[in-house]
């Protein structure tokens, strides 16, 4: 199993392309491929806030659904976009407005095409991806040891939003427990969701959301080598979006 797992992209297509080239992928016909049969993995939150969410979605759909050359675990922004595409009532905020603006600027047949592709990508995705004989798990916001192998509603809530307490910070964001601090499982957990300035490695867990859409970096973890690769973001830097852990 040779896989390169990429953190939260949030519509940063140019950074995604630059990072895959740095990882040795060649772009032919608009699709990255690796001559050593490596595949890509995505921790979710493909869209929102960045400039090219729909291009990211189309690429991941092509790799995962059409070519079977990538793995994808949905994030909370993916879940919200899915509900929007189903016609459910969702708040067009927290970055979704950029994806919706892109979507609404398309011709009707293009809109229907991207809507169908994303619905298919989302509905065929597992809650979290289990690979390499259970040695590697990709889960958007992480997963606790006792939830691995389960698929009930609490698992879905955890992998999309993290270990939320139900309380809110003054800015309205949810209070989350630091689940990685108490993780002692054998499986390597690769996740994102919470932007950090540098990849956070703790107890066999890897947070690789380095805030590409907030002016940080887009990061990949190369497995099984456990090497980290990053490219700088082209977006403005937003200091308060990054989490400092004790």
C-alpha positions as a LaTeX table, in Angstrom:
\begin{tabular}{lrrr}
\hline
Residue & $x$ (\AA) & $y$ (\AA) & $z$ (\AA) \\
\hline
Unk1 & 0.00 & 0.00 & 0.00 \\
Unk2 & 1.67 & 3.19 & $-1.21$ \\
Unk3 & $-0.52$ & 6.23 & $-0.65$ \\
Unk4 & $-0.08$ & 9.99 & $-0.39$ \\
Unk5 & $-2.75$ & 11.48 & 1.88 \\
Unk6 & $-3.58$ & 15.16 & 1.40 \\
Unk7 & $-5.04$ & 17.46 & 4.04 \\
Unk8 & $-8.10$ & 19.74 & 3.76 \\
Unk9 & $-8.00$ & 21.36 & 0.30 \\
Unk10 & $-10.99$ & 23.74 & 0.54 \\
Unk11 & $-10.93$ & 24.66 & $-3.13$ \\
Unk12 & $-7.17$ & 25.38 & $-3.30$ \\
Unk13 & $-6.70$ & 23.63 & $-6.64$ \\
Unk14 & $-3.40$ & 25.29 & $-7.60$ \\
Unk15 & $-1.82$ & 24.19 & $-4.31$ \\
Unk16 & $-3.18$ & 20.67 & $-4.84$ \\
Unk17 & $-1.58$ & 20.49 & $-8.27$ \\
Unk18 & 1.74 & 21.89 & $-7.00$ \\
Unk19 & 1.79 & 19.43 & $-4.09$ \\
Unk20 & 1.11 & 16.38 & $-6.25$ \\
Unk21 & 3.89 & 17.43 & $-8.64$ \\
Unk22 & 6.21 & 17.73 & $-5.64$ \\
Unk23 & 5.18 & 14.18 & $-4.70$ \\
Unk24 & 6.22 & 12.93 & $-8.14$ \\
Unk25 & 2.84 & 12.79 & $-9.87$ \\
Unk26 & 2.70 & 13.66 & $-13.56$ \\
Unk27 & $-0.31$ & 15.50 & $-14.90$ \\
Unk28 & $-1.40$ & 14.07 & $-18.21$ \\
Unk29 & $-4.85$ & 14.92 & $-19.60$ \\
Unk30 & $-5.50$ & 16.94 & $-16.44$ \\
Unk31 & $-5.14$ & 13.94 & $-14.09$ \\
Unk32 & $-2.23$ & 13.21 & $-11.70$ \\
Unk33 & $-0.70$ & 9.74 & $-11.92$ \\
Unk34 & 2.42 & 8.22 & $-10.38$ \\
Unk35 & 4.74 & 5.85 & $-12.22$ \\
Unk36 & 5.37 & 3.88 & $-9.02$ \\
Unk37 & 1.65 & 3.07 & $-8.72$ \\
Unk38 & 1.15 & 5.33 & $-5.74$ \\
Unk39 & $-2.40$ & 6.52 & $-5.09$ \\
Unk40 & $-3.83$ & 9.62 & $-3.46$ \\
Unk41 & $-5.96$ & 9.89 & $-0.33$ \\
Unk42 & $-8.13$ & 12.84 & 0.73 \\
Unk43 & $-9.18$ & 13.66 & 4.30 \\
Unk44 & $-12.28$ & 15.58 & 3.17 \\
Unk45 & $-13.35$ & 19.22 & 2.99 \\
Unk46 & $-12.61$ & 19.42 & $-0.72$ \\
Unk47 & $-14.63$ & 22.61 & $-1.15$ \\
Unk48 & $-15.54$ & 26.01 & 0.36 \\
Unk49 & $-13.58$ & 29.24 & 0.82 \\
Unk50 & $-11.01$ & 28.59 & $-1.92$ \\
Unk51 & $-11.28$ & 29.74 & $-5.53$ \\
Unk52 & $-11.71$ & 26.42 & $-7.36$ \\
Unk53 & $-13.88$ & 24.06 & $-5.31$ \\
Unk54 & $-15.64$ & 22.58 & $-8.32$ \\
Unk55 & $-12.35$ & 21.75 & $-10.07$ \\
Unk56 & $-11.20$ & 19.93 & $-6.92$ \\
Unk57 & $-14.49$ & 18.00 & $-6.76$ \\
Unk58 & $-14.29$ & 17.00 & $-10.44$ \\
Unk59 & $-10.72$ & 15.79 & $-10.03$ \\
Unk60 & $-11.44$ & 13.74 & $-6.89$ \\
Unk61 & $-14.56$ & 12.24 & $-8.50$ \\
Unk62 & $-12.49$ & 11.25 & $-11.55$ \\
Unk63 & $-9.74$ & 9.67 & $-9.42$ \\
Unk64 & $-12.02$ & 7.89 & $-6.94$ \\
Unk65 & $-15.08$ & 6.91 & $-8.99$ \\
Unk66 & $-13.87$ & 6.64 & $-12.57$ \\
Unk67 & $-10.30$ & 5.40 & $-12.14$ \\
Unk68 & $-10.22$ & 3.79 & $-8.69$ \\
Unk69 & $-6.89$ & 5.56 & $-8.09$ \\
Unk70 & $-7.69$ & 7.42 & $-4.87$ \\
Unk71 & $-9.46$ & 7.20 & $-1.51$ \\
Unk72 & $-11.75$ & 9.82 & $-0.01$ \\
Unk73 & $-13.23$ & 10.31 & 3.46 \\
Unk74 & $-15.88$ & 13.08 & 3.54 \\
Unk75 & $-15.59$ & 16.10 & 5.82 \\
Unk76 & $-18.21$ & 18.31 & 7.44 \\
Unk77 & $-18.06$ & 20.81 & 4.54 \\
Unk78 & $-18.62$ & 17.89 & 2.15 \\
Unk79 & $-21.64$ & 16.83 & 4.18 \\
Unk80 & $-23.12$ & 20.32 & 4.04 \\
Unk81 & $-22.53$ & 20.64 & 0.30 \\
Unk82 & $-24.16$ & 17.23 & $-0.19$ \\
Unk83 & $-27.24$ & 18.41 & 1.70 \\
Unk84 & $-27.30$ & 21.61 & $-0.38$ \\
Unk85 & $-27.17$ & 19.57 & $-3.60$ \\
Unk86 & $-30.04$ & 17.39 & $-2.36$ \\
Unk87 & $-32.11$ & 20.56 & $-2.00$ \\
Unk88 & $-32.15$ & 20.53 & 1.80 \\
Unk89 & $-32.25$ & 23.83 & 3.67 \\
Unk90 & $-28.72$ & 24.71 & 4.77 \\
Unk91 & $-27.09$ & 27.98 & 5.79 \\
Unk92 & $-25.05$ & 29.34 & 2.88 \\
Unk93 & $-22.20$ & 30.46 & 5.15 \\
Unk94 & $-18.81$ & 29.43 & 6.60 \\
Unk95 & $-17.36$ & 29.14 & 3.10 \\
Unk96 & $-20.22$ & 27.36 & 1.37 \\
Unk97 & $-21.16$ & 30.68 & $-0.23$ \\
Unk98 & $-18.01$ & 30.56 & $-2.41$ \\
Unk99 & $-18.85$ & 27.07 & $-3.71$ \\
Unk100 & $-22.49$ & 28.02 & $-4.32$ \\
Unk101 & $-21.40$ & 31.16 & $-6.23$ \\
Unk102 & $-19.14$ & 29.01 & $-8.43$ \\
Unk103 & $-21.96$ & 26.53 & $-8.96$ \\
Unk104 & $-24.54$ & 29.19 & $-9.81$ \\
Unk105 & $-22.23$ & 30.79 & $-12.39$ \\
Unk106 & $-22.30$ & 27.59 & $-14.48$ \\
Unk107 & $-24.67$ & 26.78 & $-17.32$ \\
Unk108 & $-27.58$ & 24.56 & $-16.31$ \\
Unk109 & $-26.17$ & 21.35 & $-17.86$ \\
Unk110 & $-22.79$ & 21.96 & $-16.17$ \\
Unk111 & $-24.55$ & 22.50 & $-12.84$ \\
Unk112 & $-26.39$ & 19.21 & $-13.18$ \\
Unk113 & $-23.17$ & 17.39 & $-14.08$ \\
Unk114 & $-21.17$ & 18.61 & $-11.05$ \\
Unk115 & $-24.16$ & 18.07 & $-8.74$ \\
Unk116 & $-24.52$ & 14.44 & $-9.88$ \\
Unk117 & $-20.77$ & 13.80 & $-9.61$ \\
Unk118 & $-20.52$ & 15.12 & $-6.07$ \\
Unk119 & $-23.63$ & 13.27 & $-4.90$ \\
Unk120 & $-22.16$ & 10.05 & $-6.32$ \\
Unk121 & $-18.75$ & 10.71 & $-4.74$ \\
Unk122 & $-20.31$ & 11.43 & $-1.35$ \\
Unk123 & $-22.81$ & 8.57 & $-1.35$ \\
Unk124 & $-20.20$ & 5.99 & $-2.34$ \\
Unk125 & $-17.69$ & 7.18 & 0.25 \\
Unk126 & $-17.28$ & 5.35 & 3.56 \\
Unk127 & $-17.55$ & 7.35 & 6.81 \\
Unk128 & $-13.79$ & 6.73 & 7.18 \\
Unk129 & $-11.31$ & 4.78 & 5.09 \\
Unk130 & $-9.61$ & 1.66 & 6.49 \\
Unk131 & $-6.51$ & 0.50 & 4.60 \\
Unk132 & $-3.46$ & $-1.76$ & 4.80 \\
Unk133 & $-5.02$ & $-4.51$ & 6.95 \\
Unk134 & $-6.39$ & $-1.98$ & 9.44 \\
Unk135 & $-2.97$ & $-0.35$ & 9.96 \\
Unk136 & $-4.08$ & 2.95 & 8.38 \\
Unk137 & $-7.29$ & 4.94 & 8.83 \\
Unk138 & $-8.22$ & 8.18 & 7.08 \\
Unk139 & $-10.98$ & 10.02 & 8.95 \\
Unk140 & $-11.78$ & 13.70 & 8.44 \\
Unk141 & $-11.80$ & 14.83 & 12.08 \\
Unk142 & $-10.19$ & 11.65 & 13.45 \\
Unk143 & $-11.68$ & 8.65 & 15.20 \\
Unk144 & $-11.39$ & 7.16 & 18.68 \\
Unk145 & $-10.10$ & 3.64 & 19.14 \\
Unk146 & $-13.41$ & 2.27 & 20.42 \\
Unk147 & $-15.30$ & 3.62 & 17.38 \\
Unk148 & $-13.12$ & 1.91 & 14.77 \\
Unk149 & $-15.17$ & $-0.67$ & 12.87 \\
Unk150 & $-18.48$ & 0.97 & 13.82 \\
Unk151 & $-20.80$ & 3.07 & 11.65 \\
Unk152 & $-23.60$ & 4.40 & 13.86 \\
Unk153 & $-24.70$ & 8.04 & 14.18 \\
Unk154 & $-22.17$ & 8.88 & 16.92 \\
Unk155 & $-19.34$ & 7.66 & 14.67 \\
Unk156 & $-20.57$ & 9.87 & 11.83 \\
Unk157 & $-20.73$ & 12.87 & 14.16 \\
Unk158 & $-17.21$ & 12.19 & 15.43 \\
Unk159 & $-15.52$ & 11.70 & 12.05 \\
Unk160 & $-17.20$ & 14.82 & 10.62 \\
Unk161 & $-16.92$ & 17.23 & 13.56 \\
Unk162 & $-14.46$ & 15.76 & 16.07 \\
Unk163 & $-15.03$ & 15.04 & 19.76 \\
Unk164 & $-17.53$ & 17.85 & 20.34 \\
Unk165 & $-18.89$ & 18.54 & 23.83 \\
Unk166 & $-22.09$ & 20.34 & 22.79 \\
Unk167 & $-20.74$ & 23.63 & 24.13 \\
Unk168 & $-19.72$ & 26.64 & 22.02 \\
Unk169 & $-16.83$ & 29.06 & 22.13 \\
Unk170 & $-17.67$ & 32.82 & 22.20 \\
Unk171 & $-17.21$ & 32.94 & 18.38 \\
Unk172 & $-19.84$ & 30.21 & 17.95 \\
Unk173 & $-17.43$ & 27.41 & 17.07 \\
Unk174 & $-17.91$ & 24.09 & 18.89 \\
Unk175 & $-15.81$ & 23.12 & 21.91 \\
Unk176 & $-13.88$ & 19.93 & 21.10 \\
Unk177 & $-11.97$ & 17.51 & 23.29 \\
Unk178 & $-8.41$ & 16.66 & 22.26 \\
Unk179 & $-9.10$ & 13.02 & 21.39 \\
Unk180 & $-5.57$ & 12.46 & 19.99 \\
Unk181 & $-4.09$ & 12.96 & 23.46 \\
Unk182 & $-5.76$ & 9.80 & 24.72 \\
Unk183 & $-5.50$ & 7.68 & 21.56 \\
Unk184 & $-3.47$ & 4.48 & 22.11 \\
Unk185 & $-4.60$ & 2.32 & 19.19 \\
Unk186 & $-2.39$ & 0.36 & 16.82 \\
Unk187 & $-3.83$ & 1.91 & 13.64 \\
Unk188 & $-2.27$ & 5.09 & 12.31 \\
Unk189 & $-4.99$ & 7.76 & 12.13 \\
Unk190 & $-4.57$ & 10.47 & 9.48 \\
Unk191 & $-7.01$ & 13.37 & 9.75 \\
Unk192 & $-7.53$ & 17.12 & 9.35 \\
Unk193 & $-10.49$ & 19.38 & 10.22 \\
Unk194 & $-8.62$ & 21.53 & 12.78 \\
Unk195 & $-6.05$ & 23.81 & 11.10 \\
Unk196 & $-2.59$ & 23.70 & 12.67 \\
Unk197 & 0.51 & 25.66 & 11.63 \\
Unk198 & 2.60 & 22.49 & 11.40 \\
Unk199 & 1.44 & 18.86 & 11.10 \\
Unk200 & 0.61 & 17.53 & 14.55 \\
Unk201 & 1.97 & 14.06 & 15.28 \\
Unk202 & 0.77 & 12.51 & 18.55 \\
Unk203 & 0.16 & 8.92 & 19.68 \\
Unk204 & 0.18 & 7.49 & 16.16 \\
Unk205 & $-2.17$ & 10.22 & 14.88 \\
Unk206 & $-1.34$ & 12.79 & 12.20 \\
Unk207 & $-3.26$ & 16.04 & 11.78 \\
Unk208 & $-2.30$ & 17.24 & 8.29 \\
Unk209 & $-4.72$ & 20.17 & 7.95 \\
Unk210 & $-2.14$ & 22.95 & 7.82 \\
Unk211 & $-4.65$ & 25.61 & 6.82 \\
Unk212 & $-4.09$ & 25.94 & 3.07 \\
Unk213 & $-7.21$ & 28.06 & 2.67 \\
Unk214 & $-6.14$ & 30.32 & 5.56 \\
Unk215 & $-2.71$ & 31.14 & 4.14 \\
Unk216 & $-0.83$ & 28.24 & 5.74 \\
Unk217 & 0.29 & 25.22 & 3.70 \\
Unk218 & $-1.21$ & 22.25 & 1.92 \\
Unk219 & 0.34 & 19.12 & 3.40 \\
Unk220 & 0.56 & 15.46 & 2.41 \\
Unk221 & 1.64 & 12.43 & 4.42 \\
Unk222 & 3.43 & 9.76 & 2.38 \\
Unk223 & 2.57 & 6.28 & 3.66 \\
Unk224 & 4.19 & 3.88 & 4.62 \\
Unk225 & 7.31 & 6.06 & 4.58 \\
Unk226 & 5.65 & 8.53 & 6.99 \\
Unk227 & 7.26 & 11.49 & 5.24 \\
Unk228 & 5.58 & 14.90 & 5.19 \\
Unk229 & 5.47 & 17.19 & 2.15 \\
Unk230 & 4.02 & 20.72 & 2.01 \\
Unk231 & 3.60 & 23.61 & $-0.41$ \\
Unk232 & 2.84 & 27.20 & 0.65 \\
Unk233 & $-0.63$ & 28.65 & 0.22 \\
Unk234 & $-1.45$ & 31.49 & $-2.16$ \\
Unk235 & $-4.26$ & 32.65 & 0.15 \\
Unk236 & $-4.07$ & 35.52 & 2.68 \\
Unk237 & $-2.83$ & 34.45 & 6.12 \\
Unk238 & $-5.50$ & 34.39 & 8.87 \\
Unk239 & $-3.72$ & 33.83 & 12.21 \\
Unk240 & $-6.83$ & 33.28 & 14.34 \\
Unk241 & $-7.94$ & 30.27 & 12.29 \\
Unk242 & $-5.04$ & 28.12 & 13.50 \\
Unk243 & $-5.34$ & 26.04 & 16.66 \\
Unk244 & $-2.56$ & 26.02 & 19.26 \\
Unk245 & $-2.47$ & 22.84 & 21.32 \\
Unk246 & $-0.95$ & 22.73 & 24.81 \\
\hline
\end{tabular}
